[in-house]
Amino acid sequence: MHMTVEQIAKPGTDHGFLLNRESCLRKNRGLSPVFSQLMNNAQLVRQYAMQAQQYVTQLQQMQTMLTNLQQNPLGVQSLDVHRIANNMARLHGMGKDIGSSVARVDENHARMFNNTEAMTYANKFKTWTEGSNDGLKSAMQNAGMQREQFSDDATALQGLTERVSSSQGTLAALQTLGSINAKQVEESMKLRDLIATQQLATNQHLLAQAKAAQEEKKFAKEIMGDPKRPLSPKVLQSVVCNQIKKENPNENLCEHCYGSDV
């Protein structure tokens, strides 16, 4: 019995060798959502890369201001120092948000595409996020305080500023804030560079999928040909098995899946 491609593509048709292996038609239909998700991930990473650069720039601007104030501390009031501490806390929070957001993108990517490299990057961003406030922790320890005493980084930074300002003066408080922010500038550059590296990996994965899509398209065309042209199961089995052998040269998948060698 001969069948056309239209009959083969009909849902529920029982053709053993095709049902034992995902057909090229089903794979072809899945390309659109796959590429849509890949492009979405790439765009998200690109947006986070832009945010990371803004984060670096704002921290550098903060550092310049703190350096200038340390050189000219006259006229700086305790209220001014606390306002600076608040702004620093918001900036540092921005970095954590970026790091944790990219980690979530990578985790989702890893689960959806079974991509171990994406999970590796997710772990790297988690590690960066967890260690991004080491400068604050170190400064608090030097002042005889513990980060765990406070509910969040903003409150902890305010508590540290108050302690140093009241015991050592405004200049000392400015120097402490400058030291913490300088450390954060370094961390922000690490975050920016890590995202840039991940962008390359994401783009390479996208290119690899695009290449695979071209191969699948060629494969689909080879099978489909003229939709009205009769194709025997033997011919179709030969084409499919040849493609499988290309993908798995070290395994006799045809014998394993179909019970015969083509």
N, C-alpha and C positions, 0 to 999 in steps of 0.2 A: 504494500500500500504506500503510495506516495503522498506527501503532504506539502502544502505551500507554507511559506514563512508565516502568513497570516494565521493559518491553522495552528502552527507551532506556538505562536505567541498567545493563542487563546487561553484565558485563565482556566485552570483545572484540567488541562490536557495532560494525560499521563504518558510521558516519554521518559523511561527510566533513567537514561544516561544524563538527561538535562535536569531532572529533579534531584539527582544525586550531587549536583554541583550547581552553584548559583549561576544562572545563565547570563550571557552578555547583555540580554535585554534588561534584566533586573538591575544589573550593575550600571547600565547606561542611564536608566531612569534615576538612579541614586546620585548621579554626578552633580546635578544642580544643587540640592541641599547641602551636599558635602562642600562644594566650592563656596557656596553662600556662607557656610559656617567658617571655613578657612579664611575667607576674605574679611569676615566680621572680626575674627581674632586678630588678623594682621592690622586692621584699622584701629582696633582697640589698643594694641601694643604701640602703634604709631602715635596715638593720642597721649598715651602715658609717657612716651618718650619726650613729647613736647612739654608735658607737665613737669617731668623730671628736670628738663633744662631750665624751665621757669623757676623751679625749686632751687636749683643751684644758684641762679642769678640773684634771687631774693635773699638767700643766705649770705652771698658775697656782699650785697649791698648792706645787709645788717652788720656784717663784720666791719665794713668800712666805717659805718656810723659809730660802732662801739670803739674802734681804734681812735677816731677823732675825739670822742668824748673822754676817753682815757687820757688823751694828750691835753685836753682842755676841760677838766672836770668842774671848774668854777661855774656856779649857777645851776648845776645839775642837782635836782631835788630828789628826795626819796620816792616821791610820787612818779617822777620821770623814770626812775630805775624800774619800778614795778610795772609801768606801762610797757617798757622795753621787754621785760620778762614775759608779759602777756603776749606780745607780738611774736616773741621767739617761740613760745609754746604753741601758738597757732601754726607757725611755720614748720616746727618739728612734727606736729600732727599731720600736716600735709604730706610729709615724706612717708610717714607710716601708712597713710591711706593709699598712696601710690604703690608702695611695696606690697601691701596685702591685696590690693586690687589686681595687680599683675599676677600674683601668686594664684588667685582664684581663676583668672583666665587660663593660666597654664594647667591647673588641676582639671578644669573642665575639658580642655583640649586633650589632655592625657587620657581621660576616661573615654571621651567620645571616639578618639582615633587610636586608642591603645598605643600611645606614643610615650616611650620611656624618657626620651630627651625632654619633653615638655614637663614631665613630673620632676625631673632633675632640676629644671629651672624653677619650678614652683617651690621646691625645697630651698633653693638658693635665696629666693626672695623672702621666704619665711625667716630664714636665718638672718638676712639683712634687717628685716623688720624687728626681730627680737633683739638684735644687738645695736640698733640704731641710736638708743639712748644710753649707751655705755658711758659717754662723756658726762651726762647728768649724774649717773650713778657714782662715778668716780669723784666728781666735785662734791657730792653730798657726803660721801665717806670721808673726804678730807675735812669737811666741816662737822664731822661727828654725827651725821644723820644717815638714815636709810630710806631708799626710795619706797620700800614696802610700807612705810609709815603713812603714805599718802595715797589717795584714791586714784589719782591720775598724774601724768607728767606736768600738766599746767599747775596743779596745786603744789606739787613737789618743787617746781621751779620757783614759785612764789615764796614757799617756805624757806628755801635756800637763800633767796635774795634777801628776805627779811632777816634771817640769822646773820648773814655776812654783813649786811648794811648796818645793823644795830651794834654789832660787836667790833667791826673793823672800819666802818665808814663807807661812804658812797663810792669812792674810788675803788676800794676792794671789791665792792659788789659789781661794779662795771667790769673789773678785771676777771672776776669769776664768770660773769655772763659771756665775756669775750672768749674765754678759754673753752667754755661749753660750745659756743657757736662755731668756733674754729674747728673743733672736732666734728661738728655736724656738717660743716662745709666739706670736709674730707669724705664723710659718709655719703653725702649727696652725690658726690662725683662717682663714688663706687656704684651707687644706684643707677645713675645715668649711664655709666659704662656697661653695667650688667644688662640694662634694657637694650642698649645698642647691640650687644652681643646676641641677645635673644631675638632681636629683630632679624638679624642675619639668618639665624636658625629657622625662624618662622618663614622667611622668604624662600629659603632653600626647600623647606617642606612643601611650600605652595608650588614651587617650580617642579618638584618631583611629582606632585599630584597632577599637575598640568601635563607633564610628559606621559604619565600613566594614562591620563584621560585620552590623549591622542592615540595611544596604543589600543585602548579599549574601543575608541571610535573606529579605528581601522579594523579591529577584530569584528565589531558589529557589522560594518559594511561588508566584510568578507562573508559573513554568515547570511546577512539579509539579502544583499544583491538586489535582484528584481523581486519585489514582493509577490508577483504572480508566478514566478518561475517555480516549478515543482522541485522540491529537494527531498531526497530519500533520507531516512534516518541514518543510513550508513555513511552518507556524505557528511551530514551534520556531525555525527559522532567523530568522524575523522578530523574535521576542522576544530571542534572543541577540544579533543584530546591533544592535538598538536599544540594548541595554545597553552593548555595545562602543562604540557611537557616543557614548553619554553619557560614557564614560570617556576617549574619545579624539576630542573634537569636531573637531579640526583634521586628522584623517586619514580617508581613505576606506578603512577597514580591511575593510569588507565586500567591496569590490571586490578589495582586495589579498589577502585570505585565502580568499574563496570564489568569486571569479571573477564575481560579479554584484552589482548594487546593489539593496538591499532598500528 
